[in-house]
């Protein structure tokens, strides 16, 4: 949509006029307020194209209006990037627009404030957050789809590498998710746009070939429609007949995956019949088969057996006139709403008898998934598999329908009934025949679980299940029942390996340091990990061995200083295994420092103004004077900087640009907004205090900066 962005009032009028044509029942006073709010928040921000950034949330809101979302959804779409990209927070949004809008905006907002090396974790956690919020309010996922659609429509301005990454992510995640949620229209546009950017040569080849055969195909479809409409009218059935276009990507996949020549794919004609009732659907099927010969094994009745996403339709393929193969879909008006718009149909057709679809129920199941799969990566991996899997429908003896992924087993079915049934499953009667727990189930199977409370799970059961619920229940049981056994085995194993070192100290002497090094909260956790991973004990023993050698080196070096009458150790001349720069104060070359002999970790180096240093600097047995060999040379070290500033949209950009201009590397960045104040924590890689002083001095020159300090572990900083 082209607006006059030189004037906010004119742009708003043009936007509201367009919105009224799409969704005339909105509360336009509230939408107008949201337009101004978002416009002001994004002022000065630009897209890669050079256009005002506000174009993006505006277009996303129009897509949401086209999908029939109400006032709350359209407002949330206008505001969906303000928390992520501006100083506005969710509390501000709730104050101005209410709790519902605030929750939706929070649901679509990416996670921030994580380490650079945790990009994958951030993405996984963001997906998890969006999906779980969508389970509570489906408008969250609808805005994410609208956001991705507009980004793909304008992807030409991105670098090629980023184009390909976004397009691949779309095909891997967004397209199958849209299909799973029954959003056929969204799925089709997403995959064609992604196809265009990921495989541009193949895309243009398909477009060109379609254009070459388009006129002939339209003539044939017109003839087919005329024949069908005449026959339907004679049968007194109310129905509409439409020609149906195939997506570019579906044509490409048929050519690539099924090795079907393009000319055969293009000759395939597609017709859709829309009627008013289920009875009419079957009457229309009779009409079609009375006109043309059905192709064997190509009749699929998704009305009697709907797909897991709620999709219902009858598919048949017939040999039409002149030998043309025709694909025909038959469905009711309501089925068509569900097939094209999926979960979005709820918002457009509130009075239609659609109800809560299987797609919505699947979203809600994600809530129980995340409780059963506490690890985010495991949750995401199961999610990626599940959205691409076909489902099967299996029945209980009471004729209750259980939806499972294709490939699910008897044991998966048992856990779907109840966790206690699954934990003691010994098999099942499948269609009257006794089968083992690992027997794969198929669509339409009638299953009666057999169980015995004498049977207990073991780790091999994990090979026999496919669903997240079954896997998590088995793992939970194994952790609970076997914990004591594994703890005892791990403890014995580690003490036995340690005994081979013949050290004077007991193992307990080193355990606190081992817990810190390997990130364990307790000794029990450590011993269980040793039992579960046989090689882990050797890693711990190697760590202890290095620490004892390092401590001996440090003591020998200090004894040498005292014998020779030297005053200080030279830091750069010491072995790297013998010295450790303390994370509490991050000393760097040029700082005034002092060293302390640690138990098993050599010499710890602290700045002299570090609170930890004041505890030990007067201890003659532990303290040692240190000097730097050459502050102009050597490897880079990390140092922290804290900034306080008056918040403005470009402040972080100014900080990052300044650091990059000094040819320094940012290894960590975190920020928070409190009122009108912005607080930033940076960890930089610098060579010496001179470089650090220079960058601090120039940071103070950035407009709005009120304080620049180098913090210590207790939060006290040095100006």
Secondary structure, DSSP 8 states (H G I E B T S, - for coil): ----TT-HHHHHHHHHHHHHHH-TTS-HHHHHHHHHHHHHHTTT-B-TTSSBTHHHHHHHHHHHHHTT--HHHHHHHHTTTHHHHSS--HHHHHHHH-HHHHHHHHHHS---S--GGGHHHHHHHHHHHHHHHHHH-THHHHHHHHHHHHHHHTGGGS-HHHHHHHHHHIIIIIHHHHHHTT-HHHHHHHHHHHHHHHSHHHHHHHHHHHHHHHHHHHHHHHHHHHHHHHHHHHTT--EEEEE----HHHHHHHHHHS---HHHHHH-EEEEEEESSHHHHHHHHHHHHHHSEE-TT--EETTTS--TT----EEEEEE-GGG-EEEEEEEEHHHHHHHHHGGGHHHH-TTSTT-S-HHHHHHHHHHHHHHH--SHHHHHHHHHHHHHS-EEEEE-TT--EEEEETT-BHHHHHHHH-HHHHHTEEEEEETTEEE-TT-B--TT-BEEEEE-TT----GGGGGG--SHHHHHHHHHHHHHHHHHHHHHHHHHHHHHHHHTT--SS-HHHHHHHHHHHTT-SSHHHHHHHHHH-TTHHHHHHHHHHHHHHHHHHHHHHHHHHHHHT---EEGGGS-GGGEEE-TTT---TTS-EEEEE-SSS-EEEEETTSHHHHHHTT-TTTEEEEE-S-TTSS--EEEEEEEEEE--TTHHHHHHHHHHHTT-EEEEEEEEEETTEEEEEEEEEESSHHHHHHHHHHHTTSTTEEEEEEE-TTS-EE-
